[in-house]
Amino acid sequence: MPARKDPGPSVKDPELYEKLRDEGNSKEKSARIANAAANTSRSAVGHKGGSSPAYEEWTKKELQERARELEVEGRSSMSKDELIEALRDH
């Protein structure tokens, strides 16, 4: 296997970058993940993002709107519990 070139100074965690590249990730994705891990910790990467309340806390109207966005068939005649199940299965 040919030796890999140094990913350059923009990659903050070259070891993780190489591991990600070996797994088949693109250069850009590998660099983005390696840099995010170097900025926090490897275990914290992937735990970012927003949070949303559980579907049980949504109103039936909100569930129907989300089902419409996802083009769930039969949504207009579903109960709240059926909507929740359909959204989770989608």
N, C-alpha and C positions, 0 to 999 in steps of 0.2 A: 504494500500500500504506500503510495507516495506521501511524503511528509507534507503536512498542511502549512500554509503560509500563516504568519502571524496575523490575527484579525485586525490588528492596528490599535492605536491608542484610544479609539472611541469605544472599544469594548472593555468594560470595567471588570468582568469576570471571565477571562479567557478559558478557564477550565470548564465552566458551565457551558460557555459558548460552543466549545468543541464537542461536548457531550450531546448537546442539542443538535448540532450539525450531523453527528454520527447517527442520531435517531431519524434523520431525514428532513429536519426542519430547514426552511430557507435561511439564507444568511441574515436577512432583515429580521425575521421572527426570532432567530437565535440571539441576535444582538440585543433586540428589545427585551427579551426575557432575562438575559444575562445582566443587562444594565439595571433592570427593575430589581433583580435579586441583590445586586451589589448596593443599591440605594436603601434597601430595607434588610430583609433577611430572606434566605431561600424559602423558608417555611411560610413566610407571609405573602409571597408572590402567588397570585391566584385567589387570594381571599379579599381582594379589593372589590369595589363595586357597590352599587346601591342595594337597598333592601326593600322588600315589598311586603305588605301584610299578607297573611295567609288568605287564601281564597274564601275561607269561612267568614272572614271579616269584611269581605266586599258585599255590596248590595247586589240584589239580583240584576238590577239595571246595569251596574258596572260589569258584572259577569257576562251579560248578554252583549255588551259593547265589545268586550275582549273576544268573545266567541265570534262576533261579526268580523273583527280584525283578522282572526285566524281562519275565517270561512268555515266554521263548524256547522255542518248540516243539521237541520232540525232544531236549531237553538231556540226558535221562537216558542216552541211547545214544551221545552224542558223546564223542569223544576230547578230550584237553586242547587240542590244536591246533584242533579243530573248534569247541570252546567259545570259544576266543579269537577266532576268525574271526567267529563268530555275535555275540559281544558287540561287536566293533568295527563290525559291519554294522548293529547295532541302533540 
